């Protein structure tokens, strides 16, 4: 099963030298039954790709929340969302009872460590997204309270597609930044 793990460049740099990226259980995102049901009316020709994109987008939203913590500690951190795509055994994944809203609709629990050897690809914002990502981080509390302008800032951030990097490019990505 393909899962999407939200992280940040800061957190990833701390764990990339380890065999395990995160200890079990770890919450990740994947194509769940709830997500499939939510998109039941989608075009079946593009459905799998669309569902994977939605799960990754949900993980990117979680990465934004993690990035808020990084920026609180170090305001000079590059404001970029990071999502790792990993291939894990189906039997290692449990699906909690989920709601329809993001991110719960795609959340699953991985009952094994997240291993670097399972990495399929890395997805990161490019430099052009940094201003919108930073604005979205600032807007998170107001958006959670229902502020329309803050929600717009989050939408502006989500409008940026994450860049795709092969798993073999991870060390280069961390060494020089995207």
C-alpha positions in Angstrom: 0.0 0.0 0.0 1.3 3.5 -0.8 1.2 5.8 2.3 2.0 9.4 2.6 3.9 10.7 5.6 3.8 14.4 6.4 7.0 15.9 7.7 9.2 18.9 7.4 12.7 19.5 6.0 13.9 20.0 9.6 12.5 16.8 10.9 13.5 14.9 7.9 17.1 16.0 8.2 17.2 14.7 11.8 16.0 11.2 10.9 17.3 10.6 7.4 20.5 9.0 8.7 18.5 6.4 10.6 17.1 3.2 9.1 13.7 4.0 10.7 12.1 7.4 9.9 9.5 7.0 12.6 8.6 4.4 15.2 5.3 2.5 15.1 2.6 3.3 15.4 2.7 6.3 13.1 -0.1 8.2 11.5 0.1 8.5 7.8 -2.3 9.0 4.9 -3.5 6.6 2.2 -6.4 5.8 0.0 -9.1 4.7 2.5 -12.6 3.3 2.1 -13.9 6.7 3.4 -11.9 8.5 0.8 -13.2 6.2 -2.0 -16.8 6.7 -0.8 -16.3 10.5 -0.8 -15.2 10.4 -4.4 -17.7 7.7 -5.5 -19.0 10.0 -8.4 -15.5 10.7 -9.8 -14.5 9.5 -13.3 -13.3 5.9 -12.9 -10.6 6.4 -15.5 -8.8 8.9 -13.3 -10.0 7.7 -9.9 -6.9 6.0 -8.6 -4.6 8.9 -9.5 -7.1 11.4 -8.0 -7.4 9.4 -4.8 -3.7 9.2 -4.4 -3.4 13.0 -5.0 -6.1 13.7 -2.3 -4.3 11.5 0.2 -1.0 13.3 -0.5 -2.8 16.7 -0.3 -4.2 15.7 3.1 -0.6 14.8 4.2 0.6 18.2 2.9 -1.9 19.9 5.1 -0.5 18.0 8.1 3.0 19.0 7.0 1.9 22.6 7.2 0.8 22.2 10.8 4.2 20.5 11.6 6.0 23.4 9.8 4.3 25.9 12.2 6.2 24.2 15.1 9.5 24.4 13.2 9.0 28.1 12.4 8.2 28.8 16.0 11.6 27.4 17.0 13.5 28.8 14.0 11.9 31.5 11.9 14.6 31.1 9.2 13.5 27.6 8.3 12.5 27.2 4.7 8.7 27.3 4.7 8.1 24.2 2.6 5.7 21.4 3.0 7.2 17.9 2.7 5.5 14.6 2.1 7.2 11.2 1.8 5.5 8.5 -0.2 6.4 5.0 1.0 5.3 1.5 0.0 4.3 -0.6 3.0 2.6 -4.0 3.4 -1.2 -3.8 3.5 -1.3 -5.9 6.7 0.8 -3.2 8.5 -2.0 -0.6 8.1 -5.0 -0.2 10.3 -7.8 2.2 9.4 -9.4 4.1 12.2 -13.1 5.2 12.1 -12.8 8.4 10.1 -14.8 11.4 9.3 -15.4 12.9 5.8 -13.2 15.9 6.3 -9.6 16.3 5.6 -7.3 15.0 7.0 -9.3 12.3 8.8 -10.7 10.9 5.6 -7.3 9.5 4.6 -5.6 8.9 7.9 -4.4 5.4 8.7 -2.1 4.0 11.4 1.0 2.1 10.4 1.8 -0.7 12.8 5.5 -1.0 11.8 8.3 1.6 11.7 8.4 3.9 8.7 11.6 2.7 7.1 13.8 4.6 4.7 14.1 1.5 2.5 10.4 1.7 1.8 10.7 5.3 0.4 9.2 5.6 -3.1 9.4 9.4 -3.6 9.7 12.8 -1.9 7.3 15.7 -2.5 8.4 19.2 -1.5 7.2 22.8 -2.2 9.4 24.8 -4.5 10.8 28.2 -3.6 8.0 30.0 -5.4 5.5 28.6 -2.8 7.4 29.9 0.2 5.5 33.2 0.7 2.1 31.4 0.4 3.2 28.6 2.7 4.4 31.1 5.3 1.1 33.0 5.1 -0.8 29.8 5.5 1.2 28.9 8.6 0.4 32.3 10.1 -3.3 31.8 9.1 -3.8 28.4 10.6 -5.3 29.4 14.0 -7.7 31.9 12.4 -8.7 29.4 9.7 -9.5 26.9 12.4 -11.7 29.5 14.0 -13.6 29.9 10.7 -12.0 33.2 9.4 -12.7 33.4 5.6 -9.5 35.4 4.9 -7.4 32.9 6.7 -9.1 30.0 4.9 -8.3 31.8 1.6 -4.6 31.9 2.7 -4.7 28.1 3.2 -6.3 27.7 -0.2 -3.5 29.8 -1.8 -1.0 27.5 -0.3 -2.8 24.3 -1.5 -2.8 25.7 -5.0 0.9 25.0 -5.2 1.7 21.5 -6.4 4.5 19.7 -4.5 7.5 18.9 -6.6 8.4 15.2 -7.1 11.8 13.8 -6.3 12.9 10.2 -6.6 13.9 8.4 -3.4 17.5 8.4 -4.6 17.5 12.2 -4.6 16.7 12.5 -0.9 20.3 13.1 0.3 20.9 15.7 -2.5 17.6 17.4 -1.6 18.6 17.7 2.0 22.1 18.9 1.3 21.2 21.7 -1.0 17.5 22.3 -0.5 14.8 22.2 -3.1 
